[in-house]
Amino acid sequence: MTIKKRTLKDHLDTPMVLIDLDRLEKNIGRLAEWAKANGKNVRPHIKTHKVPEIADLQLKAGAVGITCAKIGEAEVMIEKSRADDIFIAYQIVGEEKIRRLLRLAGHPRLKRLSVGADSIEVAQPLSDAARRRGMKLPVIIKTDVGYPRTGVPSGKPTLELARKISRMPGLTIAGLYAYEGQVFEATTSADMRRLAAEGAGRLLSTVDLLRADGIPVETVSLGATPSSRFTVKIPGITELRCGTYIFNDQMQIRYGSAKEEDCALTILTMVISVPARDRAVIDAGSKTITSERSSEFGVFGLVPGRPDLCFTNATEEHGMIHVTSPRRRPKVGDRLEIIPNHVCPVMNLHDEVVAVRDGRVEAVWAVAARGKIR
């Protein structure tokens, strides 16, 4: 289907991913303004959107560069966006990936490529390969500040790793970074503020250890959308790596970092069956919107402005909507929009998205970094 510019969104085929441009631009601008007012850089994580045109909007708003999760994402962005300063916030392991990384680092348009590391086992092969090519690869050490995934423990373990990396001829230490995943344990705004402060405190005390040891630390980077409104005000943090903030989703609504009107991405879907007074069926199932957090939230997404409709179940091609007010139950052919529980995996399901303004199509964007898992 060829989608023409200025087409009314109500004339689009379904299911379809819609991006509200006014909301998107507002979300990008809000974080940019917060960062500028507090002396922070923004390096957004493009794994949320995977769209070069959106990365360009973030860069135009003042982002110093972008963050990628995988080399494949970075390869797409250097070719299709204006990004020339890329941080791959991931551990690059294996000869083939290291070869691709160093080839990307030598791209003529790229000003800077940095990469994460959290162990000698990750860092040493990077150094060896970079040294053989006569390169110095900037490394940002991943520090665990409370979320048990990757990362060397904060404090002395990070210092010990930094000492070893600082002696590696193919690497240079560019800073420390952490993921604030522990903030998702918060149940109140006060909890969120406390957890954000605790995580930042662990990272900053580790920075002090490195600097006291004579190891320069330029970048001090944190990333998590729900806590960004607190983290941005913490002195000593230099960079925010948020991703979900550009779209928001039901998860961000539940954590108090967004409202329905801040959600820039929705799934346009159509009612295809109303087999019972309390049930309607839409043409968006788990292949369209994923099942992420459905077990936790009890729903597969939020129907904005319709508290009487509850997206309770999904199979691959069908979404089941529980209707609590039969007098308002949808009819076959009605269109609904769904705010996903978690927007990032939704984007990875779709080849393209439609950008709309004032109810009309303004652009169709390819999700160019979709499926770049290596």
C-alpha positions as CSV (number, residue, x, y, z in Angstrom):
1,M,0.0,0.0,0.0
2,T,1.4,3.4,-1.0
3,I,0.5,6.0,1.6
4,K,0.2,9.5,0.1
5,K,1.0,12.7,2.0
6,R,-2.0,14.6,3.4
7,T,-4.1,11.4,3.5
8,L,-6.5,11.5,6.5
9,K,-5.4,9.1,9.2
10,D,-9.0,7.8,9.3
11,H,-8.5,6.6,5.7
12,L,-5.4,4.6,6.5
13,D,-5.4,0.8,6.4
14,T,-5.1,-1.0,9.7
15,P,-3.3,-2.0,11.9
16,M,-0.9,0.9,11.5
17,V,1.7,2.6,13.7
18,L,1.0,6.3,14.0
19,I,3.4,9.0,15.2
20,D,1.8,12.2,16.3
21,L,4.4,14.8,15.2
22,D,3.3,17.6,17.5
23,R,3.6,15.3,20.6
24,L,6.9,13.9,19.3
25,E,8.4,17.3,18.9
26,K,7.1,18.4,22.2
27,N,8.7,15.4,24.0
28,I,12.0,15.9,22.2
29,G,12.0,19.6,23.1
30,R,11.1,19.1,26.7
31,L,14.1,16.9,27.5
32,A,16.4,19.2,25.5
33,E,15.2,22.2,27.5
34,W,15.6,20.4,30.8
35,A,19.1,19.3,29.9
36,K,20.2,22.8,28.7
37,A,18.8,24.4,31.8
38,N,20.8,22.0,34.0
39,G,24.0,21.9,32.0
40,K,23.6,18.3,30.8
41,N,24.1,16.7,27.4
42,V,21.5,14.5,25.7
43,R,22.6,11.4,23.9
44,P,19.3,9.7,23.2
45,H,19.0,5.9,22.8
46,I,17.7,5.2,19.3
47,K,16.8,1.6,20.1
48,T,13.4,3.0,21.0
49,H,12.6,4.3,17.6
50,K,15.2,2.9,15.1
51,V,14.3,5.7,12.7
52,P,17.0,7.9,11.2
53,E,14.6,10.8,10.6
54,I,13.7,10.8,14.3
55,A,17.4,10.7,15.3
56,D,17.9,13.8,13.1
57,L,15.1,15.6,14.9
58,Q,16.8,14.8,18.2
59,L,20.1,16.0,16.9
60,K,18.5,19.2,15.6
61,A,17.1,19.8,19.1
62,G,20.6,19.8,20.5
63,A,21.6,16.1,21.2
64,V,25.4,15.8,21.2
65,G,25.1,12.4,19.6
66,I,23.2,9.1,19.8
67,T,23.3,5.9,21.7
68,C,22.9,2.5,20.0
69,A,22.5,-0.9,21.5
70,K,24.0,-2.9,18.7
71,I,26.6,-2.4,15.9
72,G,23.9,-3.0,13.3
73,E,21.9,0.0,14.6
74,A,25.1,2.2,14.5
75,E,25.8,1.1,10.9
76,V,22.3,2.1,9.8
77,M,22.5,5.5,11.6
78,I,25.9,6.5,10.2
79,E,24.6,5.9,6.7
80,K,21.0,7.2,7.0
81,S,21.1,9.9,9.7
82,R,23.2,13.0,10.5
83,A,24.7,11.3,13.5
84,D,28.5,11.6,13.6
85,D,29.1,10.9,17.3
86,I,27.9,7.4,18.4
87,F,28.1,5.5,21.6
88,I,27.4,1.8,21.5
89,A,26.2,1.1,25.1
90,Y,26.9,-2.6,24.9
91,Q,29.6,-5.2,25.4
92,I,31.1,-6.0,22.0
93,V,32.4,-9.6,22.1
94,G,33.7,-11.9,19.3
95,E,36.1,-11.4,16.4
96,E,33.4,-10.6,13.8
97,K,31.7,-7.9,15.9
98,I,35.1,-6.3,16.8
99,R,36.0,-6.3,13.1
100,R,32.7,-4.5,12.3
101,L,33.2,-2.1,15.2
102,L,36.6,-1.0,14.1
103,R,35.5,-0.7,10.5
104,L,32.7,1.6,11.6
105,A,35.1,3.6,13.8
106,G,37.1,4.4,10.6
107,H,34.0,5.7,8.7
108,P,35.0,9.0,7.1
109,R,31.9,10.8,8.3
110,L,32.2,9.6,11.9
111,K,33.8,12.0,14.3
112,R,33.7,9.7,17.4
113,L,32.7,6.2,18.2
114,S,32.8,5.0,21.8
115,V,31.8,1.6,23.2
116,G,30.9,0.1,26.5
117,A,33.0,-2.4,28.5
118,D,32.6,-4.0,31.9
119,S,35.4,-6.5,32.2
120,I,39.0,-7.3,31.1
121,E,37.5,-10.1,29.0
122,V,35.6,-7.5,27.0
123,A,38.2,-4.8,27.0
124,Q,41.4,-6.8,26.1
125,P,40.3,-8.1,22.7
126,L,39.1,-4.6,21.8
127,S,42.5,-3.1,22.7
128,D,44.4,-5.8,20.9
129,A,42.4,-5.3,17.7
130,A,42.5,-1.5,17.9
131,R,46.3,-1.5,18.5
132,R,46.9,-3.7,15.4
133,R,45.1,-1.0,13.4
134,G,47.0,1.8,15.0
135,M,43.8,3.1,16.7
136,K,42.8,4.3,20.1
137,L,39.2,3.3,20.8
138,P,37.3,5.3,23.4
139,V,35.7,3.1,26.1
140,I,33.1,4.1,28.6
141,I,33.0,1.7,31.5
142,K,29.6,0.2,32.4
143,T,29.1,0.5,36.2
144,D,26.4,-1.3,38.1
145,V,24.6,1.2,40.3
146,G,21.7,-1.0,41.5
147,Y,20.2,-2.9,38.5
148,P,21.6,-6.4,38.2
149,R,22.3,-6.8,34.6
150,T,25.7,-6.0,33.0
151,G,28.2,-3.7,34.7
152,V,31.2,-3.9,37.0
153,P,30.2,-3.1,40.6
154,S,30.5,0.5,41.5
155,G,33.3,1.7,43.8
156,K,36.7,-0.1,44.0
157,P,35.8,-2.8,41.4
158,T,35.3,-0.1,38.8
159,L,38.5,1.6,39.9
160,E,40.4,-1.6,39.5
161,L,39.0,-2.2,36.0
162,A,39.7,1.4,35.0
163,R,43.4,1.0,36.1
164,K,43.8,-2.0,33.9
165,I,42.1,-0.5,30.9
166,S,44.1,2.7,31.2
167,R,47.2,0.6,30.6
168,M,45.8,-0.9,27.4
169,P,47.5,0.6,24.3
170,G,44.4,0.3,22.1
171,L,41.9,2.0,24.4
172,T,41.3,5.3,26.1
173,I,38.9,5.7,29.0
174,A,36.2,8.2,28.1
175,G,34.0,7.9,31.2
176,L,31.5,5.9,33.1
177,Y,27.9,5.0,32.3
178,A,25.1,3.2,34.1
179,Y,21.5,2.2,33.5
180,E,19.1,3.2,36.3
181,G,16.9,0.1,35.9
182,Q,16.3,0.0,39.7
183,V,14.0,3.1,39.4
184,F,11.3,0.8,37.9
185,E,10.9,-0.6,41.4
186,A,9.4,2.8,42.5
187,T,5.8,3.0,43.6
188,T,5.7,6.7,44.2
189,S,7.3,9.9,42.9
190,A,9.3,10.1,46.1
191,D,10.5,6.5,45.6
192,M,11.6,7.4,42.1
193,R,13.5,10.5,43.3
194,R,15.2,8.5,46.0
195,L,16.2,5.6,43.8
196,A,17.5,8.0,41.1
197,A,19.6,9.8,43.7
198,E,21.0,6.6,45.2
199,G,22.0,5.3,41.7
200,A,23.6,8.6,40.7
201,G,25.4,8.8,44.1
202,R,27.0,5.4,43.5
203,L,28.2,6.5,40.1
204,L,29.5,9.8,41.2
205,S,31.4,8.4,44.2
206,T,33.0,6.0,41.8
207,V,33.9,8.9,39.5
208,D,35.6,10.5,42.5
209,L,37.7,7.4,43.1
210,L,38.9,7.3,39.5
211,R,39.8,11.0,39.5
212,A,41.6,10.8,42.8
213,D,43.7,8.0,41.2
214,G,44.6,10.2,38.3
215,I,42.2,8.6,35.8
216,P,40.4,11.4,33.9
217,V,36.6,10.9,33.6
218,E,35.0,13.1,31.0
219,T,31.6,11.5,30.5
220,V,29.3,10.6,33.4
221,S,26.2,9.1,31.7
222,L,22.9,7.9,33.1
223,G,19.8,6.7,31.3
224,A,16.2,5.9,32.2
225,T,13.2,7.9,31.0
226,P,11.1,7.8,34.2
227,S,13.8,9.2,36.4
228,S,15.2,11.7,34.0
229,R,13.2,14.6,35.5
230,F,15.2,14.0,38.7
231,T,18.5,12.9,37.3
232,V,18.8,16.0,35.1
233,K,19.1,18.1,38.3
234,I,22.0,16.1,39.9
235,P,25.3,17.9,39.7
236,G,28.2,15.9,38.3
237,I,26.1,13.9,35.8
238,T,27.1,15.1,32.4
239,E,24.8,13.1,30.1
240,L,21.3,11.6,29.8
241,R,20.7,8.6,27.6
242,C,16.9,8.4,27.6
243,G,15.1,6.6,24.9
244,T,11.4,6.1,25.6
245,Y,10.8,9.8,26.3
246,I,10.3,10.6,22.6
247,F,7.1,8.4,22.4
248,N,6.2,7.5,26.0
249,D,3.8,4.5,26.6
250,Q,1.6,3.0,29.3
251,M,4.6,2.1,31.4
252,Q,5.7,5.7,31.5
253,I,2.1,6.7,32.4
254,R,2.1,4.2,35.3
255,Y,5.5,5.6,36.6
256,G,4.3,9.1,36.5
257,S,6.6,10.4,33.8
258,A,4.0,10.9,31.2
259,K,0.2,11.4,30.7
260,E,-2.0,10.1,27.9
261,E,-1.6,13.3,26.0
262,D,2.2,12.9,26.1
263,C,2.1,9.6,24.2
264,A,3.2,10.2,20.6
265,L,2.9,6.6,19.3
266,T,-0.3,4.7,19.0
267,I,-1.5,1.7,17.1
268,L,-4.4,2.5,14.8
269,T,-6.7,-0.5,14.7
270,M,-10.1,-1.5,13.5
271,V,-12.9,-3.4,15.1
272,I,-13.5,-6.6,13.1
273,S,-16.0,-8.4,15.3
274,V,-18.4,-7.8,18.1
275,P,-19.4,-11.3,19.1
276,A,-20.8,-10.5,22.5
277,R,-22.2,-7.5,24.4
278,D,-19.1,-7.3,26.5
279,R,-16.5,-8.1,23.8
280,A,-15.1,-6.5,20.7
281,V,-12.2,-7.9,18.6
282,I,-9.7,-5.7,16.8
283,D,-7.2,-6.5,14.1
284,A,-4.1,-5.8,16.2
285,G,-2.8,-8.8,18.1
286,S,0.5,-9.8,19.6
287,K,2.2,-9.6,16.2
288,T,1.4,-5.9,16.1
289,I,1.6,-4.7,19.7
290,T,3.6,-7.5,21.6
291,S,2.6,-9.1,24.8
292,E,5.2,-7.2,26.9
293,R,4.1,-6.4,30.4
294,S,0.6,-7.7,29.8
295,S,0.9,-10.2,32.7
296,E,2.1,-7.3,34.9
297,F,-0.5,-4.7,33.8
298,G,-3.4,-7.1,33.1
299,V,-3.8,-5.5,29.7
300,F,-2.0,-5.4,26.3
301,G,-2.3,-1.7,25.9
302,L,-4.4,1.4,26.8
303,V,-7.3,2.7,24.8
304,P,-6.9,6.5,25.3
305,G,-10.0,8.3,26.3
306,R,-12.0,5.1,26.7
307,P,-11.9,3.8,30.2
308,D,-14.9,1.6,29.3
309,L,-12.6,-0.4,26.9
310,C,-10.0,-2.8,28.3
311,F,-7.6,-4.6,26.0
312,T,-7.5,-7.8,28.0
313,N,-6.2,-10.5,25.7
314,A,-4.4,-10.9,22.4
315,T,-3.5,-13.8,20.1
316,E,-1.3,-13.4,17.1
317,E,-3.8,-11.6,14.8
318,H,-6.6,-10.6,17.2
319,G,-7.0,-8.3,20.1
320,M,-9.9,-8.8,22.5
321,I,-11.4,-5.7,24.1
322,H,-13.6,-6.1,27.2
323,V,-16.5,-3.7,27.0
324,T,-17.7,-2.5,30.4
325,S,-20.4,-0.2,29.1
326,P,-22.5,-2.1,26.5
327,R,-24.4,1.0,25.5
328,R,-21.1,2.4,24.2
329,R,-19.7,-0.8,22.7
330,P,-17.8,-0.3,19.5
331,K,-19.3,-1.4,16.1
332,V,-17.6,-3.4,13.4
333,G,-15.6,-1.0,11.3
334,D,-15.0,1.4,14.2
335,R,-11.4,2.6,14.6
336,L,-9.5,2.7,17.9
337,E,-6.0,3.8,18.9
338,I,-4.0,1.8,21.4
339,I,-1.1,3.1,23.5
340,P,1.3,0.2,23.9
341,N,2.5,-1.0,27.3
342,H,6.1,-0.8,26.2
343,V,6.8,1.0,22.9
344,C,10.4,-0.1,22.2
345,P,9.6,-3.8,21.2
346,V,6.6,-2.5,19.2
347,M,8.8,-0.5,16.9
348,N,10.8,-3.6,16.2
349,L,7.8,-5.4,14.8
350,H,7.1,-2.9,12.0
351,D,8.7,-2.0,8.7
352,E,7.4,1.5,8.6
353,V,5.5,4.1,10.7
354,V,3.2,7.0,9.6
355,A,3.9,10.5,10.9
356,V,0.7,12.5,11.2
357,R,-0.1,16.1,12.1
358,D,-3.6,17.5,12.6
359,G,-5.0,14.2,11.5
360,R,-3.2,14.0,8.2
361,V,-0.2,12.1,7.0
362,E,3.0,14.2,6.8
363,A,5.6,11.5,6.3
364,V,6.1,7.7,6.1
365,W,9.3,6.6,7.8
366,A,11.1,3.3,7.4
367,V,12.1,1.6,10.7
368,A,15.5,1.3,9.2
369,A,17.3,-0.3,12.2
370,R,14.5,-2.8,12.8
371,G,15.9,-6.3,13.5
372,K,19.5,-5.1,14.0
373,I,20.2,-7.5,16.8
374,R,23.9,-8.0,16.0
